[in-house]
């Protein structure tokens, strides 16, 4: 039985698959969504302890997904990831204050630590 359930949201399928496999070895159940619409659908249907969300997604941006998650599940912790250096200016306000931000490539040990910390807060 898994101790934590995490939703990984990134359009890079190889990345989320590899992360999900690595998290499974550490007793963390990880499900994947390759776009924002799927992520929101999954958050509405399932209970997650933490969401790991890429900021740059096709169609709906990570920032938009973040806002929907925080509106519908305000207690659900979200960890933001980006492969583009500093976060865009539009995240300078509340969004960035309410979430951890990690840069790609994500260090697995750092991500694990952030997931565990976020789950305790949530």
N, CA and C atoms as a LAMMPS dump frame, in Angstrom:
ITEM: TIMESTEP
0
ITEM: NUMBER OF ATOMS
366
ITEM: BOX BOUNDS ff ff ff
-5.0000000000000000e+02 5.0000000000000000e+02
-5.0000000000000000e+02 5.0000000000000000e+02
-5.0000000000000000e+02 5.0000000000000000e+02
ITEM: ATOMS id mol type element x y z
1 1 1 N 0.835 -1.191 0
2 1 2 C 0 0 0
3 1 3 C 0.869 1.24 0
4 2 1 N 0.574 2.191 -0.85
5 2 2 C 1.364 3.405 -0.962
6 2 3 C 1.048 4.365 0.179
7 3 1 N 2.073 5.07 0.618
8 3 2 C 1.867 6.028 1.692
9 3 3 C 1.366 7.363 1.159
10 4 1 N 1.738 7.718 -0.064
11 4 2 C 1.322 8.977 -0.67
12 4 3 C 0.837 8.745 -2.087
13 5 1 N -0.077 9.615 -2.517
14 5 2 C -0.565 9.552 -3.892
15 5 3 C -0.312 10.917 -4.532
16 6 1 N 0.452 10.897 -5.636
17 6 2 C 0.893 12.122 -6.293
18 6 3 C 0.411 12.143 -7.738
19 7 1 N 0.022 13.332 -8.204
20 7 2 C -0.317 13.527 -9.612
21 7 3 C 0.821 14.305 -10.261
22 8 1 N 1.425 13.716 -11.297
23 8 2 C 2.482 14.357 -12.066
24 8 3 C 1.881 14.915 -13.344
25 9 1 N 2.056 16.211 -13.583
26 9 2 C 1.463 16.865 -14.753
27 9 3 C 2.575 17.492 -15.583
28 10 1 N 2.812 16.912 -16.751
29 10 2 C 3.853 17.406 -17.653
30 10 3 C 3.586 16.814 -19.023
31 11 1 N 3.833 17.594 -20.076
32 11 2 C 3.6 17.08 -21.423
33 11 3 C 4.752 16.224 -21.929
34 12 1 N 5.816 16.119 -21.162
35 12 2 C 6.941 15.254 -21.528
36 12 3 C 6.68 13.859 -20.964
37 13 1 N 6.105 13 -21.797
38 13 2 C 5.668 11.676 -21.349
39 13 3 C 6.812 10.85 -20.765
40 14 1 N 7.982 10.896 -21.393
41 14 2 C 9.124 10.132 -20.874
42 14 3 C 9.505 10.591 -19.471
43 15 1 N 9.45 11.885 -19.237
44 15 2 C 9.804 12.43 -17.929
45 15 3 C 8.834 11.954 -16.853
46 16 1 N 7.536 12.115 -17.091
47 16 2 C 6.579 11.727 -16.058
48 16 3 C 6.551 10.221 -15.84
49 17 1 N 6.755 9.447 -16.894
50 17 2 C 6.804 7.984 -16.738
51 17 3 C 8.001 7.575 -15.887
52 18 1 N 9.15 8.175 -16.165
53 18 2 C 10.354 7.859 -15.39
54 18 3 C 10.194 8.297 -13.935
55 19 1 N 9.64 9.48 -13.73
56 19 2 C 9.426 9.952 -12.355
57 19 3 C 8.443 9.044 -11.616
58 20 1 N 7.369 8.65 -12.29
59 20 2 C 6.381 7.77 -11.664
60 20 3 C 7.017 6.442 -11.248
61 21 1 N 7.857 5.882 -12.121
62 21 2 C 8.546 4.63 -11.797
63 21 3 C 9.472 4.804 -10.592
64 22 1 N 10.213 5.897 -10.585
65 22 2 C 11.151 6.138 -9.474
66 22 3 C 10.418 6.384 -8.155
67 23 1 N 9.307 7.072 -8.218
68 23 2 C 8.523 7.307 -7.005
69 23 3 C 7.913 6.01 -6.491
70 24 1 N 7.493 5.13 -7.4
71 24 2 C 6.907 3.845 -6.999
72 24 3 C 7.896 3.02 -6.178
73 25 1 N 9.178 3.092 -6.53
74 25 2 C 10.202 2.38 -5.76
75 25 3 C 10.329 2.916 -4.342
76 26 1 N 9.801 4.101 -4.116
77 26 2 C 9.878 4.735 -2.799
78 26 3 C 8.505 4.779 -2.117
79 27 1 N 7.636 3.859 -2.514
80 27 2 C 6.32 3.698 -1.906
81 27 3 C 5.425 4.919 -2.092
82 28 1 N 5.561 5.605 -3.235
83 28 2 C 4.691 6.718 -3.569
84 28 3 C 3.972 6.37 -4.866
85 29 1 N 2.641 6.349 -4.805
86 29 2 C 1.863 6.073 -6.006
87 29 3 C 1.773 7.355 -6.827
88 30 1 N 2.187 7.289 -8.071
89 30 2 C 2.149 8.469 -8.933
90 30 3 C 1.311 8.177 -10.166
91 31 1 N 0.388 9.06 -10.439
92 31 2 C -0.395 9.005 -11.67
93 31 3 C 0.036 10.176 -12.531
94 32 1 N -0.165 10.053 -13.843
95 32 2 C 0.33 11.059 -14.78
96 32 3 C -0.785 11.667 -15.608
97 33 1 N -0.631 12.96 -15.891
98 33 2 C -1.492 13.673 -16.826
99 33 3 C -0.573 14.439 -17.763
100 34 1 N -0.844 14.353 -19.063
101 34 2 C 0.026 14.982 -20.052
102 34 3 C -0.453 16.363 -20.483
103 35 1 N -1.577 16.82 -19.929
104 35 2 C -2.058 18.163 -20.233
105 35 3 C -2.93 18.657 -19.076
106 36 1 N -3.215 19.947 -19.108
107 36 2 C -3.959 20.561 -18.021
108 36 3 C -5.377 20.065 -17.865
109 37 1 N -6.073 19.872 -18.979
110 37 2 C -7.459 19.406 -18.907
111 37 3 C -7.548 18.044 -18.229
112 38 1 N -6.637 17.141 -18.582
113 38 2 C -6.618 15.811 -17.963
114 38 3 C -6.284 15.915 -16.473
115 39 1 N -5.365 16.79 -16.136
116 39 2 C -4.989 16.977 -14.731
117 39 3 C -6.195 17.423 -13.909
118 40 1 N -6.926 18.397 -14.423
119 40 2 C -8.099 18.895 -13.702
120 40 3 C -9.148 17.799 -13.566
121 41 1 N -9.366 17.048 -14.636
122 41 2 C -10.312 15.925 -14.592
123 41 3 C -9.905 14.927 -13.5
124 42 1 N -8.628 14.61 -13.434
125 42 2 C -8.154 13.638 -12.447
126 42 3 C -8.285 14.177 -11.02
127 43 1 N -7.975 15.454 -10.819
128 43 2 C -8.09 16.056 -9.486
129 43 3 C -9.545 16.064 -9.03
130 44 1 N -10.458 16.224 -9.959
131 44 2 C -11.886 16.22 -9.619
132 44 3 C -12.39 14.826 -9.258
133 45 1 N -11.774 13.782 -9.828
134 45 2 C -12.254 12.411 -9.624
135 45 3 C -11.524 11.655 -8.515
136 46 1 N -10.264 12.027 -8.252
137 46 2 C -9.451 11.252 -7.323
138 46 3 C -8.862 12.132 -6.231
139 47 1 N -8.523 11.502 -5.123
140 47 2 C -7.873 12.218 -4.022
141 47 3 C -6.361 12.059 -4.151
142 48 1 N -5.67 13.165 -4.262
143 48 2 C -4.209 13.178 -4.313
144 48 3 C -3.684 13.908 -3.088
145 49 1 N -2.486 13.521 -2.667
146 49 2 C -1.833 14.202 -1.551
147 49 3 C -1.059 15.419 -2.024
148 50 1 N -0.509 15.34 -3.25
149 50 2 C 0.315 16.41 -3.808
150 50 3 C 0.191 16.371 -5.333
151 51 1 N 0.268 17.548 -5.966
152 51 2 C 0.344 17.651 -7.421
153 51 3 C 1.698 18.264 -7.774
154 52 1 N 2.386 17.65 -8.734
155 52 2 C 3.633 18.196 -9.279
156 52 3 C 3.276 18.673 -10.683
157 53 1 N 3.358 19.983 -10.91
158 53 2 C 2.777 20.61 -12.093
159 53 3 C 3.804 21.415 -12.88
160 54 1 N 3.969 21.061 -14.151
161 54 2 C 4.84 21.837 -15.041
162 54 3 C 4.125 23.133 -15.41
163 55 1 N 4.869 24.231 -15.472
164 55 2 C 4.274 25.515 -15.818
165 55 3 C 3.944 25.644 -17.295
166 56 1 N 4.726 24.974 -18.137
167 56 2 C 4.518 25.116 -19.585
168 56 3 C 3.851 23.852 -20.117
169 57 1 N 2.564 23.994 -20.418
170 57 2 C 1.771 22.882 -20.936
171 57 3 C 1.085 23.318 -22.22
172 58 1 N 0.779 22.382 -23.1
173 58 2 C 0.044 22.748 -24.311
174 58 3 C -1.415 23.07 -23.971
175 59 1 N -1.97 24.034 -24.665
176 59 2 C -3.368 24.387 -24.443
177 59 3 C -3.532 25.253 -23.209
178 60 1 N -3.776 24.636 -22.094
179 60 2 C -3.986 25.324 -20.826
180 60 3 C -2.655 25.401 -20.08
181 61 1 N -2.237 26.588 -19.681
182 61 2 C -0.942 26.737 -19.008
183 61 3 C -0.972 26.132 -17.611
184 62 1 N 0.207 25.857 -17.101
185 62 2 C 0.318 25.348 -15.74
186 62 3 C -0.25 26.323 -14.725
187 63 1 N -0.08 27.613 -14.972
188 63 2 C -0.621 28.637 -14.087
189 63 3 C -2.148 28.573 -14.044
190 64 1 N -2.773 28.352 -15.207
191 64 2 C -4.235 28.221 -15.255
192 64 3 C -4.693 26.97 -14.516
193 65 1 N -3.974 25.872 -14.699
194 65 2 C -4.295 24.624 -14.001
195 65 3 C -4.153 24.829 -12.496
196 66 1 N -3.078 25.493 -12.102
197 66 2 C -2.834 25.793 -10.692
198 66 3 C -4.031 26.546 -10.094
199 67 1 N -4.494 27.577 -10.795
200 67 2 C -5.607 28.377 -10.292
201 67 3 C -6.875 27.54 -10.118
202 68 1 N -7.148 26.64 -11.062
203 68 2 C -8.334 25.779 -10.958
204 68 3 C -8.187 24.835 -9.756
205 69 1 N -7.023 24.234 -9.62
206 69 2 C -6.798 23.313 -8.492
207 69 3 C -6.974 24.051 -7.172
208 70 1 N -6.378 25.231 -7.051
209 70 2 C -6.471 25.977 -5.797
210 70 3 C -7.889 26.454 -5.508
211 71 1 N -8.663 26.711 -6.548
212 71 2 C -10.05 27.137 -6.364
213 71 3 C -10.92 25.941 -5.932
214 72 1 N -10.707 24.783 -6.568
215 72 2 C -11.557 23.624 -6.309
216 72 3 C -11.069 22.746 -5.158
217 73 1 N -9.768 22.713 -4.945
218 73 2 C -9.184 21.904 -3.857
219 73 3 C -8.13 22.756 -3.138
220 74 1 N -8.565 23.79 -2.403
221 74 2 C -7.632 24.751 -1.829
222 74 3 C -6.564 24.158 -0.903
223 75 1 N -6.82 23.038 -0.29
224 75 2 C -5.845 22.438 0.605
225 75 3 C -4.845 21.521 -0.073
226 76 1 N -5.018 21.281 -1.361
227 76 2 C -4.149 20.356 -2.089
228 76 3 C -2.823 21.039 -2.428
229 77 1 N -1.707 20.545 -1.894
230 77 2 C -0.412 21.16 -2.183
231 77 3 C 0.006 20.94 -3.641
232 78 1 N 0.592 21.977 -4.237
233 78 2 C 1.075 21.921 -5.612
234 78 3 C 2.542 22.337 -5.628
235 79 1 N 3.366 21.516 -6.273
236 79 2 C 4.769 21.833 -6.5
237 79 3 C 4.906 22.165 -7.982
238 80 1 N 5.391 23.346 -8.28
239 80 2 C 5.558 23.771 -9.668
240 80 3 C 6.95 23.413 -10.158
241 81 1 N 7.036 22.985 -11.423
242 81 2 C 8.333 22.732 -12.046
243 81 3 C 8.405 23.505 -13.357
244 82 1 N 9.614 23.906 -13.712
245 82 2 C 9.806 24.642 -14.958
246 82 3 C 11.135 24.261 -15.592
247 83 1 N 11.128 24.216 -16.897
248 83 2 C 12.35 23.952 -17.634
249 83 3 C 12.871 25.213 -18.291
250 84 1 N 12.325 26.347 -17.893
251 84 2 C 12.629 27.599 -18.57
252 84 3 C 13.22 28.646 -17.647
253 85 1 N 14.031 28.212 -16.697
254 85 2 C 14.677 29.172 -15.812
255 85 3 C 13.686 29.839 -14.888
256 86 1 N 13.834 31.136 -14.74
257 86 2 C 12.971 31.893 -13.832
258 86 3 C 11.522 31.788 -14.282
259 87 1 N 10.601 31.75 -13.338
260 87 2 C 9.193 31.652 -13.698
261 87 3 C 8.718 32.917 -14.399
262 88 1 N 7.716 32.787 -15.233
263 88 2 C 7.198 33.956 -15.928
264 88 3 C 6.668 35 -14.954
265 89 1 N 6.664 36.234 -15.374
266 89 2 C 6.225 37.336 -14.522
267 89 3 C 4.796 37.163 -14.019
268 90 1 N 3.947 36.517 -14.808
269 90 2 C 2.556 36.376 -14.372
270 90 3 C 2.422 35.517 -13.122
271 91 1 N 3.48 34.813 -12.749
272 91 2 C 3.449 34.022 -11.514
273 91 3 C 4.056 34.768 -10.339
274 92 1 N 4.311 36.029 -10.505
275 92 2 C 4.991 36.781 -9.459
276 92 3 C 4.122 37.019 -8.233
277 93 1 N 2.831 36.869 -8.343
278 93 2 C 1.928 37.166 -7.236
279 93 3 C 1.651 35.985 -6.336
280 94 1 N 0.366 35.795 -6.055
281 94 2 C -0.072 34.765 -5.122
282 94 3 C 0.374 33.364 -5.5
283 95 1 N 0.297 33.034 -6.772
284 95 2 C 0.598 31.673 -7.188
285 95 3 C 1.958 31.218 -6.7
286 96 1 N 2.957 32.04 -6.912
287 96 2 C 4.304 31.64 -6.536
288 96 3 C 4.459 31.572 -5.024
289 97 1 N 3.727 32.386 -4.314
290 97 2 C 3.814 32.363 -2.855
291 97 3 C 3.178 31.108 -2.273
292 98 1 N 2.273 30.481 -3.017
293 98 2 C 1.547 29.33 -2.487
294 98 3 C 2.111 27.999 -2.959
295 99 1 N 3.259 27.999 -3.607
296 99 2 C 3.772 26.743 -4.145
297 99 3 C 5.291 26.756 -4.189
298 100 1 N 5.879 25.577 -4.036
299 100 2 C 7.315 25.423 -4.261
300 100 3 C 7.558 25.435 -5.758
301 101 1 N 8.737 25.884 -6.161
302 101 2 C 9.097 25.925 -7.573
303 101 3 C 10.449 25.256 -7.742
304 102 1 N 10.498 24.224 -8.605
305 102 2 C 11.734 23.503 -8.897
306 102 3 C 12.052 23.629 -10.37
307 103 1 N 13.34 23.672 -10.696
308 103 2 C 13.754 23.736 -12.092
309 103 3 C 14.099 22.349 -12.615
310 104 1 N 13.779 22.13 -13.903
311 104 2 C 14.167 20.892 -14.58
312 104 3 C 15.626 21.013 -14.989
313 105 1 N 16.357 19.954 -15.049
314 105 2 C 15.926 18.611 -14.64
315 105 3 C 15.769 18.55 -13.117
316 106 1 N 14.693 17.953 -12.689
317 106 2 C 14.364 17.889 -11.271
318 106 3 C 15.216 16.819 -10.601
319 107 1 N 15.881 17.194 -9.528
320 107 2 C 16.646 16.25 -8.722
321 107 3 C 15.645 15.407 -7.934
322 108 1 N 15.698 14.094 -8.111
323 108 2 C 14.712 13.204 -7.504
324 108 3 C 14.683 13.327 -5.983
325 109 1 N 15.837 13.41 -5.348
326 109 2 C 15.87 13.5 -3.885
327 109 3 C 15.243 14.807 -3.398
328 110 1 N 15.491 15.894 -4.113
329 110 2 C 14.88 17.181 -3.75
330 110 3 C 13.371 17.102 -3.94
331 111 1 N 12.936 16.518 -5.058
332 111 2 C 11.509 16.366 -5.308
333 111 3 C 10.853 15.518 -4.225
334 112 1 N 11.467 14.423 -3.854
335 112 2 C 10.93 13.568 -2.787
336 112 3 C 10.768 14.344 -1.49
337 113 1 N 11.769 15.121 -1.148
338 113 2 C 11.715 15.917 0.071
339 113 3 C 10.567 16.922 -0.002
340 114 1 N 10.431 17.599 -1.145
341 114 2 C 9.361 18.591 -1.309
342 114 3 C 7.98 17.937 -1.27
343 115 1 N 7.853 16.756 -1.878
344 115 2 C 6.568 16.036 -1.845
345 115 3 C 6.197 15.688 -0.417
346 116 1 N 7.141 15.164 0.345
347 116 2 C 6.858 14.791 1.737
348 116 3 C 6.519 16.005 2.581
349 117 1 N 7.249 17.099 2.393
350 117 2 C 6.966 18.335 3.133
351 117 3 C 5.589 18.869 2.774
352 118 1 N 5.279 18.885 1.487
353 118 2 C 3.988 19.397 1.028
354 118 3 C 2.83 18.547 1.563
355 119 1 N 2.999 17.24 1.558
356 119 2 C 1.95 16.345 2.042
357 119 3 C 1.678 16.571 3.526
358 120 1 N 2.705 16.854 4.29
359 120 2 C 2.524 17.115 5.72
360 120 3 C 1.749 18.414 5.949
361 121 1 N 2.006 19.418 5.116
362 121 2 C 1.315 20.699 5.219
363 121 3 C -0.132 20.603 4.772
364 122 1 N -0.346 19.788 3.711
365 122 2 C -1.687 19.673 3.117
366 122 3 C -2.603 18.923 4.003
